[in-house]
Amino acid sequence: MHMQFLPLSLAQSFPTLADLAEHLAAVVDIVFPVIHGRFGEDGGIQELLEKYNVPFVGTGSSDCRQAFDKYKASSELRKHGFVTVPSFLVEGYETNRHELSEWFKKHQLDPDVGKVVVKPTRGGSSIGVTVAYGVTDSLVKANEIMSEGIDDKVLVEIFLEGGKEFTAIVLDVGSSSDSCPVALLPTEVELQFFGANDLKENDAIFNYRRKYLPTQQVAYHTPPRFPLDVIENIRKGASVLFQRLCLQDFARIDGWFLPDSGCKLSSSENEFGRSESGTIIFTDINMISGMEQTSFLFQQASKVGFSHTNILRSIVHHACLRFPNLASASSISGQIPRRSKSSEINKPLPHREGDRKVFVIFGGDTSERQVSLMSGTNVWLNLLGFRDLEVTPCLLSSTSDPASSGSMEMKVDDVWNRTVWSLPYSLVLRHTTEEVLEACTEAIEPNRAALTSDLRKKVMNDLTEGLKDHNWFTGFDIADELPKKFSLRQWIKLVKEANGTVFIAVHGGIGEDGTLQSLLEAEGVPHTGPGALASRICMDKVATSVAVKHLASSGILTINKEVWRKEDLSNKHINDIWHDLTEKLQCETLCIKPAKDGCSTGVARLCCSNDLVIYIKALEECLLRIPPNSLSKAHGMIEMPNPPPEHLIFEPFIETDEIIVSSKTKNEMGHGFLWKGHSRWVEITVGVIGNRGSMHSLSPSVTVKESGDILSLEEKFQGGTGINLTPPPLSIMSEKALQNCKHHIELIANTLQLEGFSRIDAFVNVDSGEVLIIEVNTVPGMTPSTVLVHQALAEQPPLYPHQFFRTLLDLASERSM
């Protein structure tokens, strides 16, 4: 069966869900629901598809309803002999306080301060999950969950002190009538804190931010660092649970391992989960696992031989078995991997002669390294789809001396001796560079490597036992390879000998200040993005302003800047500094930012001298982040550069009119946003692409800030957060002003001698198209959610992500060295 995946974003809108279902019944063979939480996992979308006889992937509606409701699922698990966490169900605002107090006492919890977890009964992605202390606090937080509309039923559970969290993907490899669930290698979820420099929370949980954002506050270990019998029992228990709850195709099951359970846990007489090493508790069933590029599904699947494509196709093919009209087509080979069934699963895939060698490098040691990992992973996965390319992901590790991080004055020998890791498929799929480095170290540690290899073989044998009967499964396509370690000098030599091209995704530091570009150019190795000189100028925000200052008469303006050394800020009286800055910059409100950092790192609005005191204190104490609303004007989390920058830039804060985007509001043109337009300036970000001297401006995106005045890390790079209007709506900017703006952006790009691609952030006057330049990023974010992807799709014809990254690669190969 040839599969063509059709995203609904190609899309038309439908007045009702019934109209959507009728459309799907007419045009698709099978639907793969990836809606998380309500309507996606609670049986809603499944019931709709069942009603209209539309085949779909995953568990049916009635079984989804039971598994999604944590209270019902826990009761069902208890019936089947699983150990469960004691819980109390809060329904409505009039919960009997006395009953909850008695529940606290029953489980040896102090009704005044006993520590519990409060969570929605029906919810996903840890949204609404919080920690409470005592009966009163529990009811307050339960009422907050209900009043925010997250759920009208709330669970209060015992907090599992000393527990170790895990998650396991279960894949059904059986027939249509006889399920055969196999748990892949589970992952241990470890919350981490770094002493006084971090915000340690006594009530730390694996929440939404830790789940989906690159943060050092959480680390993953696959397989878990648990005793072998515990890992086997997790796999066995997850598979049994999958079968008992009648789940289908695949699921993700979360739980806890308690090495020494001190609290009274609920279970039946036949307790499944007790072992000599401790207790295993399954707590959450996810019918639709996360589908981000580095999610647990793909992490665990890659550990046992599945690429992203292969695991998804295998799931879809298995779902087809339930539907007679699809089952026969599904029995034809899906042509998933390039390997045949008879080939050895541990041999690397053969590369064809003539394949073009591409090395995607990401990481580094600046505060932007985590976004760099996201960018590099996205580029690597998009380029993997081209059959004429051999793409190798590579991690630039951090320096041993943090003080030298990103320093232009680093000794040449220090740069040459930086470490680069060539990574196997499964080791790329991590949330932080620290995780990748730890995984590399683990992978080459003999005992850990042997354990992982043995477990991998066992899981693959279990999978093969079921998959061998399906003609569409043609084998595993990810080999069990080890990472390789090089010095930067050795790595560049390797690339040169392979006639390779380097796709640079290292944000900040030597990846963006011209250092890496200079080293590659000296060896004649083509690379993406601008050359060394342009990169060096653009990395320095002051130098960028100087380079384009002469364009003022052409409608290109620059922001006045004052540069201060960090130590000078600490040594002078704050009121004197504040008076000096506001006098020189002729403003009342300042914007502070590191001189050579991006991704909104360390960028803050300062409204008074006390704000500056708080900011300087954060630098002195090397805080990793400033908590929301610490400054005088409301703001979100401010991610701080680590290590702190030596130089900081002060600018007048540019006031723009707030843009409010809401489905509940409509302006006179029928759009769901409101903009007063008093100042006539809006903030934009815009990609430029092309050859040196003839750069082309993509359609600008108007940036909408949801919390405070500075775009957060999430709003810039995380899917599901942040709003960008691409292209700017005509109700904000006329077509003539838009064309003037694009012309000004191209003039900036060509003046700075940009090539390949870059991103320019600026303020634009919506009447004239005049541009007030903020900064130029020569290695911009390339995550799946970045505005560059939106802007490429807005081109005519649209440039889809894989085509966009291929275009950038081809521009690199065309460049004259």
Secondary structure, 3 states (H helix, E strand, C coil): CCCCCCCHHHCCCCCCHHHHHHHHHHHCCCECCCCCCCCCCCCHHHHHHHHCCCCECCCCHHHHHHHHCHHHHHHHHHHCCECECCEEEEECCCCCHHHHHHHHHHCCCCCCCCEEEEEECCCCCCCCCEEEEHHHHHHHHHHHHHHCCCCCEEEEEECCCCCEEEEEEEEECCCCCCCCEEECCCEEEEECCCHHHCCCCCCCCCCHHHHHCCCCCEEEECCCCCCHHHHHHHHHHHHHHHHHCCCCCEEEEEEEEECCCCCCCECCCCCECEECCEEEEEEEEECCCCCCCCCHHHHHHHHCCCCHHHHHHHHHHHHHCCCHHHHHHHCCCCCCCCCCCCCCCCCCCCCCCCCEEEEEEEECCCCCHHHHHHHHHHHHHHHCCCCCEEEEEEEECCCCCHHHCCCCCCCHHHHHCCEEEECCHHHHCCCCHHHHHHHHHHHCCHHHHHHHHHHHHHHHHHHHHHHCCCCCCCCCCCCCCCCEEEEHHHHHHHHHHCCCEEEECCCCHHHCCCHHHHHHHHCCCCECCCCHHHHHHHHCHHHHHHHHHHHHHHCEEECCCEEEEHHHHHHCCHHHHHHHHHHHHCCCCEEEEECCCCCCCCCEEECCHHHHHHHHHHHHCCCCEECCCCCCCCCCCEECCCCCCCEEEEEECCCCCCEEECCCCCCCCCCCEEECCCCCEEEEEEEEEECCCCCEECCCEEEECCCCCCCCHHHHHCCCCCEEECCCCCCCCCHHHHHHHHHHHHHHHHHCCCCEEEEEEEEEECCCCCEEEEEEECCCCCCCCCHHHHHHHCCCCCCCHHHHHHHHHHHHHHCCC
